[in-house]
């Protein structure tokens, strides 16, 4: 789990830019000024966690900086990042597996040059055929996005799950019916 401290979009962008020593305008140490706004914050160099942000707006009438409480407020978001479950087929099993039914084991097809980009022992064409279009072991929203990107294209490279020459509602229905972890 990654914990991210964040202020307003403006303050976060400036604070991170300051921490990374990227000059957006006038950079003086931990204070960055752009136009009529300036921000200062403490940013952990390793985690880029922002703390103690202060956003100030220049008052044109008095030519002084005034703290903007609303933009200086620190909000905390929790970001969970999990890798999808990837059920790898054991080497022994993959050596006895023929996913495309061509009468030749997948391990032999792969050794003869068939494509297995993800190295899971299953031919990529078999994974594409069932709907795992990004080869991550899970049929999910990413695969739906890829399918929709090929929507209506005649003879598409990806997404034509029923092999009728076009990506359409039939393919989307098939993909949604197989949603979840890929099982062979």
Phi, psi and omega in degrees: 000134180251130179258129183237122172271136185216141174255205175298161181304320181297310183294319180296315181300316181290320181294317179293321178297320179296317181295324181274005180059036176263127183270112176272328179204246178267113183248115179238088179069240182264012178245129178240133181241129175226114179060236182262017178234147172216149183224145172226146180197163172259125183236124177291122183299330182278309186264348186058028177284124183269131176222158179051053179282143174225118178251129181238147177242136181281127176274114185295328182289315183262354182055039179232162180266132179240134181291131176262100184301319183298315181282340180276349182297136180263125178248144182246129177243143175252126180246118176264130176236119180232141174278141178294152177297129180240099181281094180286144176275133182297158181301318181297318180291317182293336179285347180244020189248136177230084187292330184265000175063030180270006179082003179236133181300147180301322180300324178287318177302316181294317179293337177270006174110002177295150187277129174219072186302318184278356174064030181265003179085003178245134179301136180300326180297330177288320179294317176298320185296329180270347176120358177277079190284341177251007174057040178257006177087000182224135172269112188217195182300330178296319178293322177298319179299316178297314179301314181294331176294333179261008185304128175077357181282127178288136180050060184286160177286324181227154169096347180275080187288333180260007174056039178262007175093001180206148175272122183213195183298329178297318179291319178297317178298319178296315180298314180294328177292336180258009185307133178125197182293135180289130177232133180258000000 
